[in-house]
Amino acid sequence: MQVKVLAFGPLADEMGGKEHDIEMKTNTSIRFLLEELGVEMWLSQGLVISINGRKVGEDEPVCDGDEIALLPPVSGG
């Protein structure tokens, strides 16, 4: 199955861009996807994840055609 991953802020820099089309196995969770991308450490730093515009947790299943947004915490002042 194929999903689109949208990364923002410093996470986009770390992943080498904002948009990524990713080929995944069926029956995949968000956590597995993050591990495959090598960015699971962001979960402990307050990463917010949405699938098709709906906020989800790391155990949420991923379906073919989903658009997954990875939103790292914002800092600044």
C-alpha positions in Angstrom: 0.0 0.0 0.0 1.1 3.6 -0.5 0.7 6.5 1.8 1.7 10.2 1.7 3.7 11.5 4.6 3.8 15.3 5.2 6.5 16.4 7.5 6.8 19.9 9.0 9.4 22.1 10.8 12.6 20.5 11.8 11.2 17.1 11.1 10.9 18.0 7.4 14.6 19.1 7.5 15.6 15.8 9.1 13.6 13.7 6.5 15.0 15.7 3.6 11.7 17.3 2.5 8.1 18.0 3.3 6.3 15.4 1.1 7.1 11.7 0.8 5.2 8.9 -0.9 6.0 5.8 1.1 5.3 2.1 0.2 4.3 0.1 3.3 3.1 -3.4 4.1 -0.6 -3.7 4.9 -1.7 -3.8 8.6 0.8 -1.1 9.5 0.5 1.2 12.5 1.7 4.8 12.8 4.5 3.6 15.2 5.8 1.1 12.7 5.8 3.7 10.0 7.7 6.1 12.2 10.2 3.4 13.0 10.7 2.6 9.3 11.3 6.3 8.6 13.8 6.5 11.5 11.9 9.3 13.3 10.2 7.4 16.2 12.2 9.4 18.7 9.9 12.4 18.0 7.1 10.6 19.8 8.7 11.4 23.1 9.2 15.0 22.1 5.5 15.8 21.6 5.0 14.8 18.0 1.4 15.3 16.9 0.2 12.9 14.1 -2.9 13.2 11.9 -4.3 10.9 9.3 -6.5 12.6 6.7 -6.9 15.6 9.0 -7.8 13.6 12.1 -5.5 13.6 15.1 -4.4 10.0 16.0 -2.2 8.1 18.4 0.8 5.9 17.5 -1.2 2.7 17.5 -3.6 3.9 14.8 -3.7 1.6 11.8 -2.6 3.1 8.4 -4.6 2.4 5.2 -3.8 2.6 1.6 -4.0 6.2 0.3 -3.9 7.8 3.7 -2.3 11.3 4.1 -0.2 11.3 7.3 0.9 14.6 8.7 3.8 14.7 11.2 3.7 17.9 13.3 6.6 18.4 15.7 6.2 20.7 18.7 6.7 24.4 18.1 9.1 26.4 20.1 10.2 30.0 19.9 9.3 33.3 21.3 
